[in-house]
Amino acid sequence: MNARLFAFVGGEIGSWRVIETKTVAGEGLAEVKRLNVVNAAVPLLPDDAQWLLRGVTSNERYVTRSERAQLTAKQPVLGRRQATCAAFIPIRKTASWWNLAQDERRMILEESSNHIKTGLKYLPAVARRLHHCRDLGGDAEPFDFLTWFEYAPSDSAAFDELVAELRASQEWTYVDREIDMRLARDE
């Protein structure tokens, strides 16, 4: 078993109820009622599902030692009892992004767009986990990243601010496909 492998299955079953799905850029996903987050391999689309997206957790990229320490100190765990709201945001970046050298991407990500600094402002209210899809075989998956966020209902406005700040950054000019799915966990 690979503890770093996650599958997100959109369909009729799952612990997360879909509240709203919005296509931000590019092609959308089929509408579903529920999202099942599985920490294991799901090799085939289940019969009751509309789509299956896969990603792996990985080492943190583009962060300095100081930024990593700050993130680690403030990052809450996922699955907190009060965090009954979630957002699942699959993202694909353009070929232009991937043609940049790593130091050029870091320059855009943090020095121009303040991605890490922006995220730090919203911790610990918003817990997050990033899943890399390109690590599963380049173009084998339809997205480059699957982002997962959990937060309490009282932090919904803060989460909306976080997403708006990131989408207004230079980094987001390289995003050509993005879905924003808001969810609630049944209590």
ABEGO torsion letter per residue (X at the ends): XBAABBBBBBBABEABBBABBBBABEBBBBBBABBBBBBBBBABBBAABABBBBBBBBBBBGBBAAAAAAAAAABBBBGBAABABBBBBBBBBBAAAAABBAAAAAAAAAAAAGAAAAAAAAOAABBBBBBBAAAAGEAABABABBBBBBBBAAAAAAAAAAAAAAAABAAAAABABBBBBBBBBBX
